[in-house]
């Protein structure tokens, strides 16, 4: 009875918290996109994206808002906001088409993201209360909730595809569900078409290698997954190919995107002072170190729990949990941590790490608590 009441209570708190976030930003969901489109176009045309001596400096959300309408009108993704792949902006275009508003799709994906976090936590802990607690905790992390405040941004699409992809592959391997396994590869591939592909490629490389090691017979399904990814890539760039670009040139565009974002890398291991001490090493301005307003005490806690678990497993020389789900989530965190250590110290790059960190750390704490509880009894 107590468990049922706790579950209902946590679910109500989650609904209230999410509802409150949406209510606070309710003006962003007004169905009036095409009334604002010409203003967005004028601002974009006079911005740093189009003019050397620009009139307006505009943030990412304004650029993506304009791109949603431009793509809906048939614009070539190479010519309108080409610093990121086009899928996320096509999702915003779909939102405009369905709701006359570019932000509704962001909110819908945020719900899918929360469901994914709850599912991941349940796969690890097998406890619905721990799952709800993990989701509720994340809903008070401004790095995530800002996806609803400063909208539309593309991060929520990327991390939703990544966590669902890794989870589907883990369950597909664990329970030998082939279609779910292939679907997981497709999801991770989709994440690579939302933002610069290197982040999704880190997870794609990991799940590919892990799948081959633990279930070599699934190589043929990996090939199918890669084939689907390439097919969707061509669909996403259909408008570009209609403008005369070949599939090979589209692949070359991905190389340019990587070079563009690689140019912002500013030092090894600079992400860790940001996580643990809120010291952000920046590449602009006169102050080399600033603080991030999104920083939360949960960042060092959940990351510290994961790092302590990593040290524990190294000392015990235990490379596997003997559980596909635990293995894949742990190695996702470990691999992405190495990737972050070599990259840019930017809080938005922490989103995948924290998205895996909340379920993993909360489940690990629950597991430790239950072991202690059983010993006491």
C-alpha positions, -999 to 999 in steps of 0.1 A, spaced: 0 0 0 28 24 10 46 17 -23 15 24 -43 9 57 -24 46 67 -30 43 59 -67 11 80 -71 27 108 -51 58 109 -73 38 107 -105 17 137 -94 48 157 -85 62 149 -119 30 160 -137 28 192 -115 65 201 -121 62 196 -159 29 213 -161 43 243 -141 73 245 -165 50 246 -195 26 271 -178 55 294 -171 64 294 -208 28 292 -221 33 323 -244 58 303 -264 31 278 -276 7 304 -292 -3 293 -327 10 323 -345 41 312 -363 33 325 -398 24 359 -383 60 361 -369 77 345 -399 85 377 -418 100 393 -388 122 362 -382 133 363 -418 142 400 -416 162 395 -384 180 365 -398 189 382 -431 205 410 -411 222 387 -386 258 374 -381 247 344 -401 242 364 -433 262 396 -430 298 403 -421 288 437 -407 256 424 -391 228 445 -378 214 419 -353 232 393 -332 207 365 -328 208 334 -305 204 298 -316 167 296 -308 159 325 -332 179 309 -360 162 276 -356 128 293 -354 134 310 -387 148 278 -403 116 259 -393 96 281 -416 123 284 -443 125 246 -445 88 243 -446 89 266 -477 114 243 -493 147 260 -485 180 241 -491 194 231 -457 229 238 -470 219 274 -475 199 281 -444 216 275 -410 241 249 -422 261 247 -389 239 218 -378 224 188 -398 188 195 -409 166 168 -391 160 188 -360 149 218 -380 126 196 -401 110 184 -368 104 221 -360 89 225 -395 66 196 -388 56 214 -356 48 245 -376 28 225 -400 8 207 -373 4 234 -347 13 267 -364 40 269 -337 77 258 -337 79 250 -300 52 224 -295 74 196 -309 101 205 -284 76 200 -255 64 167 -270 100 154 -273 106 166 -237 78 143 -226 94 114 -247 127 122 -231 112 120 -195 96 87 -204 129 75 -217 147 85 -185 120 67 -164 124 36 -186 162 36 -184 160 39 -146 135 10 -143 156 -12 -166 185 -7 -141 167 -6 -107 135 -26 -114 118 -2 -91 91 22 -102 97 46 -73 134 50 -81 124 56 -117 100 83 -108 125 99 -84 152 100 -111 127 118 -135 116 142 -108 152 151 -99 161 158 -135 131 181 -137 148 205 -113 180 206 -133 179 239 -152 202 225 -179 173 203 -190 144 225 -182 159 254 -201 151 234 -232 115 246 -225 125 281 -215 149 289 -244 131 273 -272 134 260 -299 168 243 -294 179 211 -309 195 194 -279 162 177 -267 158 159 -300 194 147 -299 194 134 -264 160 118 -267 171 98 -298 203 88 -280 188 75 -248 160 57 -266 185 42 -290 209 29 -263 179 16 -243 164 -2 -272 197 -19 -282 203 -29 -246 169 -45 -243 171 -60 -278 204 -77 -269 192 -88 -235 159 -103 -246 169 -111 -282 143 -88 -297 158 -82 -332 134 -54 -344 140 -35 -312 178 -39 -316 176 -25 -352 153 3 -341 179 14 -315 205 18 -342 181 39 -362 174 62 -332 211 68 -326 215 75 -363 187 100 -361 205 118 -333 235 122 -357 212 141 -381 199 166 -355 232 181 -343 268 176 -353 272 139 -359 303 133 -337 282 130 -304 259 104 -318 289 86 -335 304 81 -300 274 61 -289 270 44 -323 306 32 -322 302 19 -286 269 0 -292 283 -15 -324 315 -28 -308 296 -40 -277 270 -58 -298 297 -76 -319 315 -87 -288 285 -101 -269 264 -114 -298 283 -119 -330 253 -134 -347 237 -99 -346 262 -85 -371 237 -88 -399 212 -68 -379 239 -41 -373 243 -39 -411 205 -35 -415 206 -7 -389 234 11 -407 216 7 -439 185 24 -424 206 52 -411 221 59 -445 186 57 -461 172 82 -437 202 105 -442 194 106 -479 158 113 -472 167 142 -448 190 157 -475 165 151 -504 160 189 -509 198 193 -510 201 166 -537 173 182 -557 196 213 -558 223 193 -575 243 178 -546 253 141 -549 252 116 -520 290 118 -518 289 155 -515 263 152 -487 288 129 -468 315 155 -474 291 181 -457 292 159 -426 330 163 -426 327 201 -428 303 201 -399 328 181 -378 356 206 -387 334 236 -379 327 223 -344 361 209 -338 375 244 -343 358 253 -309 377 227 -289 397 246 -263 416 222 -240 418 188 -226 399 179 -194 384 214 -190 349 198 -187 357 184 -152 363 217 -134 329 228 -148 312 197 -135 327 197 -100 336 233 -93 315 254 -118 347 267 -134 340 272 -171 370 276 -193 358 297 -222 373 307 -255 359 342 -258 361 375 -238 387 387 -214 380 363 -185 394 328 -192 373 312 -164 336 320 -156 308 303 -139 277 287 -155 243 298 -142 229 263 -150 253 246 -126 237 223 -101 250 205 -70 236 173 -86 262 174 -113 292 166 -91 271 142 -70 258 119 -98 291 122 -118 311 115 -86 290 83 -80 297 71 -115 335 78 -112 337 60 -78 319 31 -94 344 31 -122 373 31 -97 356 2 -78 353 -19 -109 389 -12 -119 401 -23 -85 380 -54 -86 390 -60 -122 353 -65 -131 348 -55 -167 312 -67 -168 280 -66 -146 270 -98 -164 239 -79 -174 236 -63 -209 216 -34 -197 239 -24 -169 270 -30 -191 257 -9 -220 246 20 -198 279 20 -178 300 19 -209 279 46 -225 288 69 -195 325 58 -196 329 63 -233 312 97 -234 333 108 -204 364 101 -224 350 120 -253 341 150 -231 376 150 -217 390 158 -251 364 183 -261 348 216 -255 340 228 -219 304 237 -226 275 227 -203 252 217 -233 277 189 -241 269 175 -206 233 168 -215 240 131 -227 263 125 -197 237 137 -172 209 120 -191 226 87 -184 240 98 -151 207 104 -133 193 69 -140 226 51 -134 236 69 -102 201 67 -87 199 30 -95 233 24 -81 224 41 -48 192 21 -46 211 -11 -52 236 -2 -25 208 7 -1 190 -26 -6 222 -46 0 228 -27 33 191 -32 43 193 -69 37 224 -72 57 209 -54 86 179 -77 85 
